[in-house]
Amino acid sequence: MPTSSVNGITNQLILTACIAELDALRYTPAGLPALNMRLEHESVIQEAGQIRQVKASVKAVAFGAMAERLVKQVAGSRWSFNGFLATPRNGKQVVFHIQEFQQD
């Protein structure tokens, strides 16, 4: 599983989620395939001794061969995604960069 780590600092996210939206495959100025998408997660978690229903909608992006694989998936399908979080240069919201995914 890929990780992003420098000097012992790790930025790694594993998220089980459904593909809620897939944009059309696009290409970066350097010609790299890129895919923007939105993932939706739902689970039940115990927090501070209480059971909590958790829902999250997450912006995500994939590049290269990963983008080409993901664009073939069906909206609504559930996967386990691995990657890291980053804020785009021109944005304020954190984006999940997908490095790997597999059927949940």
WONORMO-V24533 format. One record per residue. N is the residue number from 1. RES is the residue in one letter. PHI is phi in whole degrees, 0 to 359 (NA if undefined). NEAR is the number of other C-alpha atoms within 10 Angstrom. Layout:
BEGIN
N_RES_PHI_NEAR ; N_RES_PHI_NEAR
END
This chain:
BEGIN
1_M_NA_9 ; 2_P_292_11 ; 3_T_224_13 ; 4_S_249_13 ; 5_S_213_10 ; 6_V_226_8 ; 7_N_53_5 ; 8_G_81_7 ; 9_I_266_8 ; 10_T_246_11 ; 11_N_233_13 ; 12_Q_220_17 ; 13_L_230_16 ; 14_I_241_15 ; 15_L_221_18 ; 16_T_267_19 ; 17_A_203_22 ; 18_C_262_21 ; 19_I_284_22 ; 20_A_271_18 ; 21_E_215_16 ; 22_L_237_19 ; 23_D_282_12 ; 24_A_290_11 ; 25_L_298_16 ; 26_R_234_15 ; 27_Y_231_13 ; 28_T_288_11 ; 29_P_304_7 ; 30_A_275_6 ; 31_G_89_9 ; 32_L_276_12 ; 33_P_300_17 ; 34_A_219_21 ; 35_L_223_23 ; 36_N_268_21 ; 37_M_206_20 ; 38_R_235_19 ; 39_L_251_23 ; 40_E_237_18 ; 41_H_241_16 ; 42_E_218_13 ; 43_S_200_11 ; 44_V_243_10 ; 45_I_232_12 ; 46_Q_265_10 ; 47_E_224_8 ; 48_A_53_7 ; 49_G_80_7 ; 50_Q_243_8 ; 51_I_278_10 ; 52_R_229_12 ; 53_Q_278_10 ; 54_V_245_11 ; 55_K_229_11 ; 56_A_213_11 ; 57_S_246_14 ; 58_V_234_18 ; 59_K_285_17 ; 60_A_220_22 ; 61_V_215_20 ; 62_A_224_23 ; 63_F_234_21 ; 64_G_65_15 ; 65_A_300_12 ; 66_M_296_17 ; 67_A_297_20 ; 68_E_295_16 ; 69_R_287_14 ; 70_L_291_22 ; 71_V_296_18 ; 72_K_275_10 ; 73_Q_276_13 ; 74_V_271_13 ; 75_A_301_15 ; 76_G_97_13 ; 77_S_284_12 ; 78_R_254_19 ; 79_W_219_17 ; 80_S_255_14 ; 81_F_252_22 ; 82_N_237_20 ; 83_G_176_22 ; 84_F_217_20 ; 85_L_257_15 ; 86_A_206_13 ; 87_T_257_12 ; 88_P_296_10 ; 89_R_303_6 ; 90_N_256_6 ; 91_G_229_8 ; 92_K_241_9 ; 93_Q_265_11 ; 94_V_294_14 ; 95_V_237_19 ; 96_F_276_26 ; 97_H_268_21 ; 98_I_276_23 ; 99_Q_252_20 ; 100_E_201_16 ; 101_F_209_18 ; 102_Q_210_10 ; 103_Q_300_9 ; 104_D_284_11
END
